[in-house]
Amino acid sequence: MNDLNQFLDAARDRMEEAIAFLDDSLAHIRAGKANVKILDPIRVEYYGSKVPLSNVANISLPDQRTIAITPWEKNMFRVIEKAIIDSNIGIMPESNGEMIRLNIPPLTEDRRKQLVRDSKAEAEKARVSVRNARRDCIDGLKKATKSGMSEDVAKDGEERVQKLHDKYMKKIDELFAAKEKEILTV
């Protein structure tokens, strides 16, 4: 029985990782309103090393369509602006000498459809990961059956991993549906 729990725990861990990765991936897809997570991939040069933008500036959301970046040092304005321009977020920074503002433009219908497709692709990657975790668990149970585990325990394990699979697939569908609704809401 202990072997069965090891297989199920390993599968559950992998499925949880797939959900966490999907959640993080969907957070980085901008949906027409300001979200500081879109700045996470941006790195700036700071005393000879590349650091995340949040390590050299305060990032806030004054309203739903604006991200405000306040550098801690005045000499970082140009470096931060250049890093934002060079990144692939597609927003031009505006600076007034004290703060850098990123105004999030409203999304066009085509852009919304593209973002939904991107979100769907991320959800499909997570589904594949969950299926792979289920398959690996079932393969492990079959190998364990050959080396002494009873077939009843293995069958019970297969049923339990299928229930886990279904539970995590439902979570993926819920995450995708929420992101799709967020993107399509005008």
Secondary structure, DSSP 8 states (H G I E B T S, - for coil): -HHHHHHHHHHHHHHHHHHHHHHHHHHTS--SS--GGGGTT-EEEETTEEEEGGGTEEEEEEETTEEEEEESSGGGHHHHHHHHHHSSS----EE-SS-EEEE-----HHHHHHHHHHHHHHHHHHHHHHHHHHHHHHHHHHHHHHTT--HHHHHHHHHHHHHHHHHHHHHHHHHHHHHHHHHH--
